[in-house]
Amino acid sequence: MSKNKPTHPGEFIQADILDEFHMTQDQLAGAIGVSRRTINELINERRGVSADIALRLAKFTKTSPEVWLNLQTAYDLWEASHEPSKVSLLKSIRPCVA
């Protein structure tokens, strides 16, 4: 697992969509059919990219949903593996030996 925290997909939404195309959160929300609150929570890292949002962002950006889901998965795995309560638990688990 990487020592560097992966970038949350919300940062990509902010930089690569809103900033790049001079869009507001309201405009993006309308374009992909979600609430402004959803976009705001994504950008502020209070929400993750779901399969539904990944499909919408992929269509809008001419990318694949996997791009968005992979960004979210990398972020989630890093967060989970660096959560203090999980670190000691993960260290105590021994691999299965066949």
Order of alpha helices (4+ residues) and beta strands (2+ residues): alpha-alpha-alpha-alpha-alpha-alpha
